[in-house]
Amino acid sequence: MGKQGAADSVPEHCAKPVVVLGCGNVLFGDDGFGPAVAQRLQASQRLPAHVAVFDAGTAVRDLLFDMVLSKRRPLMVVIVDAVDVGREPGEVFEMSLDEMPTVKTPEFSPHQAPTSNLLRDLRDNCGVGIVVVACQVRRIPREVWMGLSPEVEEAVGRAIRLIKNRFLCRGRLAGQMEATKG
């Protein structure tokens, strides 16, 4: 394969400067916040050419692993996820990777060690800015229960506005990169 063919084979989640990953399991209530944000971002309007948005669902590790191994990487990864850190249900906020809860969680969660390690590797060894846009859950059920609580459903629009305003404008990307590297 020639040079052109090799360049074309870089996955979009490695080739775009900004990648938004909506993480979570839609089968467990408010844990579906990240996928809901990603799906609505994709459907809301045409995204800037420098941005890729993925509903990573429960497969975020595979996408992150590709990024760690790729010769080409995004400048910034925005993780969108539901968390339970004792705030008001539906509150949307930014947190650093180091602030992510480390409680025992289901295997697919970005809070779990292997995924957190991949994110830290991207940040610390690959120079990729990592930021987490989080939403405080009302609750995550122990059994399958589809659909977001009213508070988290309302938070989806706020999260989309935050992401668009802070991370999708190319002019703001340089400042955000400096703020998220450490």
C-alpha positions in Angstrom: 0.0 0.0 0.0 1.4 3.4 -1.0 1.7 6.4 1.3 -1.7 7.8 0.2 -3.4 4.5 1.1 -1.7 4.3 4.5 -2.9 7.9 5.3 -6.4 7.0 4.3 -6.5 4.0 6.7 -6.2 6.2 9.8 -9.5 5.8 11.7 -11.5 9.0 12.0 -11.2 8.9 15.8 -7.4 9.1 15.4 -7.3 11.6 12.6 -9.6 14.4 13.8 -8.2 17.1 16.1 -11.2 16.9 18.5 -12.9 13.7 19.3 -16.0 13.5 21.6 -16.8 10.1 23.0 -20.2 9.5 24.6 -19.6 6.7 27.1 -22.2 4.6 29.0 -24.8 1.9 28.8 -28.2 2.9 27.5 -29.7 -0.2 29.2 -29.0 1.2 32.6 -31.0 4.4 32.9 -28.9 7.5 33.6 -25.8 5.7 32.5 -27.0 6.3 29.0 -26.2 10.1 29.3 -23.0 10.0 27.2 -24.6 8.1 24.3 -27.6 10.4 24.4 -25.3 13.5 24.1 -23.3 11.9 21.3 -26.4 10.9 19.3 -28.0 14.4 19.7 -24.7 16.2 18.8 -24.5 14.1 15.7 -28.1 14.8 14.7 -28.3 18.4 15.7 -26.4 20.0 12.9 -23.3 19.6 10.7 -20.3 19.2 12.9 -17.1 21.3 12.2 -14.7 19.4 9.9 -12.1 19.1 12.7 -14.5 17.2 15.1 -15.6 13.6 15.3 -18.3 12.5 17.7 -18.9 8.9 18.6 -21.5 7.1 20.7 -18.8 4.9 22.2 -21.4 3.1 24.4 -19.5 0.4 26.3 -16.7 0.0 23.7 -14.7 3.1 24.6 -11.5 1.0 25.4 -11.3 -0.2 21.8 -11.4 3.4 20.5 -8.8 4.6 23.1 -6.5 1.7 22.4 -6.5 2.6 18.7 -5.6 6.2 19.6 -2.7 5.1 21.9 -1.3 2.8 19.1 -1.9 5.2 16.2 0.8 7.4 14.8 -1.8 10.1 14.4 -3.9 11.2 17.3 -6.5 13.8 18.2 -5.3 16.9 20.0 -8.2 16.6 22.4 -10.6 13.9 23.6 -13.8 14.9 25.3 -15.2 12.1 27.4 -19.0 12.5 28.1 -20.2 10.3 30.9 -22.6 9.9 33.8 -21.1 10.0 37.3 -22.3 9.7 40.9 -20.2 12.2 42.9 -22.9 13.5 45.2 -24.0 16.6 43.3 -27.5 17.6 42.3 -29.1 15.1 39.8 -28.8 16.6 36.3 -25.9 18.9 37.1 -23.4 19.1 34.2 -19.8 20.0 35.0 -16.3 19.5 33.7 -13.8 17.4 35.6 -10.3 16.4 35.1 -9.3 12.8 34.5 -7.7 12.7 37.9 -11.1 13.7 39.5 -12.9 10.8 38.0 -14.4 8.5 40.7 -12.4 5.3 41.2 -15.2 3.3 42.9 -15.8 -0.3 41.6 -17.9 0.0 38.5 -19.1 -2.2 35.7 -16.4 -3.4 33.3 -17.4 -1.0 30.5 -17.0 2.1 32.5 -14.3 4.7 31.8 -13.8 4.9 35.5 -12.3 1.4 35.6 -8.6 1.1 35.7 -7.8 -0.2 32.2 -9.8 2.6 30.5 -8.5 5.2 33.0 -5.0 4.0 32.3 -5.5 4.4 28.5 -6.8 7.9 29.0 -3.8 8.8 31.3 -1.4 7.3 28.7 -3.0 9.4 26.0 -2.6 12.5 28.2 0.8 11.9 29.8 2.7 10.0 27.1 1.0 11.0 23.9 0.2 14.7 24.6 -3.5 14.4 24.0 -5.7 16.8 26.0 -8.3 14.9 28.0 -11.4 16.5 29.5 -14.5 14.9 31.1 -17.9 16.5 30.7 -19.9 14.8 33.4 -23.5 14.7 34.5 -24.6 13.7 38.0 -27.0 10.8 37.8 -30.2 10.5 39.8 -29.5 6.8 40.0 -28.2 3.9 37.9 -30.5 0.9 38.3 -29.1 -2.6 39.1 -31.4 -4.1 36.5 -32.1 -3.2 32.9 -34.0 0.1 32.7 -33.9 2.1 29.6 -34.4 5.8 29.6 -32.9 8.8 31.4 -34.4 10.4 34.5 -36.1 13.7 33.8 -33.1 15.6 35.4 -30.5 13.9 33.3 -32.7 14.1 30.2 -32.8 17.9 30.6 -29.0 17.9 31.2 -28.3 16.5 27.7 -29.0 19.9 26.1 -26.8 21.8 28.6 -24.0 19.3 28.0 -24.3 19.8 24.2 -24.1 23.6 24.6 -21.1 23.3 26.9 -19.3 21.0 24.4 -20.1 23.2 21.5 -19.0 26.4 23.2 -15.8 25.1 24.9 -14.5 22.4 22.6 -15.9 22.5 19.1 -14.8 26.1 18.2 -11.4 25.8 16.5 -10.2 29.2 17.9 -10.7 28.0 21.5 -8.9 24.7 20.9 -5.4 26.0 21.7 -6.4 27.5 25.0 -8.3 24.3 26.0 -5.4 22.2 25.1 -3.1 24.0 27.6 -5.7 23.8 30.3 -6.3 20.0 29.9 -2.7 18.7 29.6 -1.8 18.8 33.2 
